[in-house]
Amino acid sequence: MNFAPLTDYLDSLEGRYGVPALDLKITYNHQTVYRHMCGYADYERQIPLNEQHLFYLYSMTKLITMTAVLQLIEQGRLGFYDELRKYLPEFGIMRVADNFVINGFPFDWPAADAPCHLAHNPIRIIDLMTMTAGFSYDTKALAIRQAAEQSGGRAGTREMVRAMADMPLIYEPQARWGYSLAHDVLGAVIETVSGMTLGEYLSLNLFAPLKTSDFFFRDGPVKERLAAQYAIDMATGAMAAAGLSNSFQLTEAYESGGAGLIGTTDAYSAFLEALCNGGRAADGTRILSEQSVMRLSYGYLTGVMRADFQESGKVGYNYGLGVRVMSDPQAAKSPLGEFGWDGAAGAYSLVDPFHRLSICYTQHVLGMRIAYDVIHPAIRDLAYEALEL
């Protein structure tokens, strides 16, 4: 194994793109075969990044939420094709915006009083998992703001998701693909089915079995361990300090199944390592069946839904149960069925259950488009070249 080209590439990222700090861990057959960190964890550039530093994982939370949903499906407590209203009755009758057109970021989401019609199709659990349920990603919607304000900023996940039922859908359920709050809604489903908060469920059924305590939904107690977070100005391209906060934490008590977790690289890598080894951790602890892991390696989109996803720019991939799924053997060094996801500050995960390989990459720069288009594919391909896979 020759990881020198990968190390050289990682060390070049600050000079090339301004990445101030990064951490990369690769596991193969339950062994850590590569680890490299560089940069500083503080804005003053005095504290080198180390294994104890935490990152806002943002949308990498989604794969953890998918795993929890699959656990409940394995137990027979939830079904792929169950209608959402069975668990959250407020989603029984939904409105769909008449004239919404996806026309580039930032989206002009439909307002509460936009012209709408009643949805023809019910929302199912699988529609939430595959982002085909019709939701927007409008975290500043009137219904969300009102629910937060009326609770004094203390409403929990179930209460905030209830408010989302008042938001117009942007398309008919089961008709299009659109990145959305669907996995936040699944967080509330997990709470309803399990009788626990989302955080309690994940701690008991995922984090404790994996013997890691370095996942959090709130940053208050661990602020001193958070790596400095930066952001790219969309207008100028300049990078600046962004402060330590997560805009997807809608209230103090809200636990976002789509973007709420904070964690270390080691903690998230332990989760990925179990998935890439058929759902079993190195000590034999099982968090998911091998059949469920294989379900994560299938692309589920066809037709216009797949065309919608391809607009996201993930070359060679389809979309599955909350993850990108490699579907073009000519597009990458990774095999068909490799899956994973990324986060708003540039984190990246890869699970290859066929080679029993996982990659966990963390950085902390919001709005860095080049991380997804260039850095992540380069890390993926250099890792496979180093391992000669």
DRENNU-250404 format. One record per residue (C-alpha): x, y, z. Coordinates in steps of 0.05 Angstrom, whole numbers, plus 32768, in hexadecimal, padded with zeros to 4 digits. Last residue first. Layout:
<nodes>
XYZ ...
</nodes>
This chain:
<nodes>
7F597FD27F95 7FA37FE47F97 7F9D7FFF7FDE 7FC0803F7FCA 7F9880447F8A 7F57803A7FAF 7F6A80727FE0 7F7F80A07FA7 7F3C80957F85 7F1280A67FC2 7F3D80E27FD7 7F3880FE7F91 7EED80F47F8E 7EE581197FD1 7F1381537FBF 7EF781647F7A 7EAC816D7F74 7E9981657FBD 7ED1818E7FDD 7ECF81BF7FA2 7E8B81D67FB9 7EA881F47FF9 7E6882128017 7E7A82048060 7EC281F28072 7ED081C280AB 7EF681858092 7EEA813B809E 7EF980FD8075 7EE280B78087 7EF3807F8056 7EDB8037805E 7EF07FF6803E 7ED47FB08045 7EE67FA27FFC 7E9D7F927FE9 7E7E7FBB8021 7E9D7FFC8006 7E8680348033 7E9D807C8025 7E9380B98050 7EA281038043 7EA58142806E 7EA481848047 7E8181B48077 7E3C81A4805C 7E4681598064 7E52811C8038 7E3380D98025 7E438090801D 7E4080567FEC 7E6A80257FC4 7E387FFA7F9D 7E607FF57F5D 7EAA7FF77F6E 7ED880317F80 7F0D804A7F4F 7EDA807A7F30 7EAE808C7EF5 7EB8804F7EC8 7E94801E7EF7 7E55804A7EF6 7E22803D7F2D 7E4580537F6D 7E0F80607FA1 7E0280A47FC1 7DE0809B8004 7D9D80A78027 7D8080648012 7D9980677FCA 7DB0809D7F9A 7DD5808E7F59 7E1F809F7F50 7E5080A57F16 7E5B80F07F1E 7E3D810E7F5D 7E2B81527F3F 7DEA815E7F63 7DC781647F20 7DCF81187F1B 7D9B81137F52 7D6481337F28 7D7681067EED 7D6E80CA7F1B 7D2880E27F2F 7D1780F07EE6 7D2380A87ED3 7D3B80787F09 7D52807E7F51 7D5E80467F82 7DA9803A7F7F 7DBD7FFD7FA9 7DF77FFB7FDA 7DCC800E8017 7DA27FCF800C 7DE37FA88013 7DED7FC48058 7DA67FAD8069 7DB67F668052 7DF67F65807A 7DCD7F7380B8 7DD87FB380E0 7DFA7FC88121 7E1E7F86812E 7E537F818164 7E8A7F51814E 7EC47F77816F 7ED87F96812C 7E927FB18121 7E5E7F8C80F7 7E2E7FAA80C4 7E4B7F838089 7E927F9A8093 7E8A7FDC806E 7E527FEF809E 7E7A7FE180DD 7EB5800A80C3 7E87804380B1 7E6F804980FA 7EB680448115 7ECA807A80E2 7E9580A880FE 7EB180A28143 7EFA80A8812D 7EEC80E68103 7ECD8107813F 7E8481188144 7E4D814C8141 7E0881368128 7DCF81618110 7DC9815D80C5 7D91813180AD 7D79810F80EC 7D788153810D 7D7281528158 7D4B81908170 7D5181A181B9 7D7481E581B3 7D4C81F58175 7D5581EF8129 7D9981CD812C 7DA381D180E1 7DC8821380E6 7E0181F0810B 7E2E821D8135 7E77822A8143 7E8D8268811F 7E92827380D4 7EDA828B80CD 7EE682A38087 7EF482888041 7EED82B48004 7EC7829B7FC7 7EAC82E17FBA 7E6182D77FB3 7E5882937FD5 7E8482A7800F 7EA682668024 7E9E8252806D 7ECB823E80A7 7EC5821280E4 7EFB820C8119 7EFE81C68135 7ECE81B7816D 7EED819D81AE 7EE181DD81D7 7E9881DD81C2 7E8B819881E1 7E5581A68215 7E3081DA81EA 7E3681B581A7 7DF5818F81A9 7DE481508180 7E22812A8196 7E4D80EF817F 7E8F80E081A2 7E7680AB81D3 7E8F807081AA 7E8A802681BD 7E6A8012817A 7E327FF181A1 7E2B803181CA 7E28805E818C 7DF680368163 7DBA801B8189 7DBC803F81CC 7DDB808181B6 7DB380838176 7D718078819A 7D8180AB81D0 7D9580DF819D 7D5680D48174 7D2C80DC81B3 7D0E809B81CA 7CCA807981C1 7CE9804E818B 7CB480558155 7CA4809E8162 7CEC80B3816B 7D02808E812D 7CCA80B08106 7CE180F38120 7D2780E68105 7D0780D080C4 7CEB811780BE 7D32813180C4 7D448100808D 7D10811F805F 7D298166806A 7D3E81698021 7D6981577FE6 7D38814F7FAC 7D2681137F81 7CE581147F58 7CA280EF7F52 7C9B80C27F90 7C7A80FB7FB9 7C6081337F8C 7C8E816F7F89 7CA581AA7FB3 7C7E81967FF1 7C5E81D08014 7C7081D9805E 7C3A81CA8092 7C548183809E 7C9681A380B1 7C7781BC80F1 7C6F8174810B 7CBA816D80FD 7CC881A4812F 7C9D81848165 7CBB813E815C 7D028159815C 7CFB8182819B 7CE181C881A5 7D0E81F481D2 7D18823481AB 7CE4825981D4 7CB1822581C0 7C8782568197 7CC682718175 7CDE822D815E 7C9A82188144 7C91825B8121 7CD5825880FF 7CC8821180E6 7C83822280CB 7C9D826280AA 7CD4823C8084 7D1C824C8098 7D3482048094 7D1B81FF804D 7D3981BE8035 7CFB81AC800C 7CD1816C8013 7CB681457FD8 7CBC80FD7FF2 7CF180E77FC0 7D2D80F07FEE 7D3D80A57FEC 7D3380998037 7CF580C6803A 7CD580A37FFE 7CE78060801E 7CBF8073805C 7C8280848032 7C6280C78021 7C1B80C08006 7C0F80CF7FBD 7BDD81007F9F 7BF6813D7FC5 7BC381747FCF 7BCE81B27FA4 7BF681F07FB2 7BFB823A7FA2 7C2F82577FD2 7C16826E8016 7C4B824A8040 7C8182638011 7CA082377FDB 7CEC82317FDE 7D1482607FB3 7D5182337FAF 7D97824D7FBD 7DAE822B7F92 7D93821E7F4D 7D50821F7F2A 7D2681E87F48 7CE081FC7F31 7CA582007F60 7C6382117F3E 7C2A81EC7F5F 7C4981E17FA4 7C32819E7FC1 7C06819B7FFF 7C06815F802D 7BCE8137804E 7BE680FE807B 7C2681208093 7C06813580D5 7BFC80EB80E5 7C4780DF80F4 7C50809480FD 7C1A807780CE 7C1B80BA80A9 7C6080A7808D 7C42806F8064 7C64802C806D 7C898015802F 7CCD800B804E 7CAE7FEF808D 7CB9800080D6 7CB87FD78117 7CCA7F9680F4 7D0E7F928117 7D337F9780D5 7D0B7FD580C4 7D1E7FF58106 7D687FE780F8 7D60800380B2 7D45804480CF 7D81804980FE 7DB1803C80C5 7D8F8072809B 7D9780A380D5 7DE1809380D8 7DE7809E808D 7DC380E18094 7DF180FC80CA 7E2581038093 7DF8813D8081 7E15816B80B6 7E52814B80D6 7E6281878101 7EA981758113 7ECC81608154 7F1481608168 7F2E81278193 7F578107815C 7F8481448152 7F868185812B 7FC281B0813C 7FB381E9816D 7FD3822D815E 7FB08240811D 7F8C827C813C 7F4A82638121 7F5282218146 7F5681D88130 7F9481DF8106 7FAC81BC80C7 7FBD817480B7 7FA4812F80C7 7FB380EC80A7 7F9D80A680B7 7FA58067808C 7F9E801C8093 7F70801A80CF 7F5C7FD180D1 7F177FB380D1 7F207F95808C 7F367FD98071 7F2E801A8096 7F40805F807D 7F44809E80A7 7F4B80E5808D 7F4E812680B6 7F4F816D809C 7F6281B480AF 7F6581F8808D 7F4D81E48048 7F648220801F 7F5982027FDA 7F9D81F27FBC 7FCB82067FF5 7F9F81E9802B 7F9181AB8001 7FDA819A7FF3 7FE681708031 7FAA8145801F 7FC781397FD9 800C81287FF3 7FED80F78024 7FC580D67FED 800280D07FC0 802A80B27FFA 7FF5807D800A 801C80437FEC 800080008000 
</nodes>
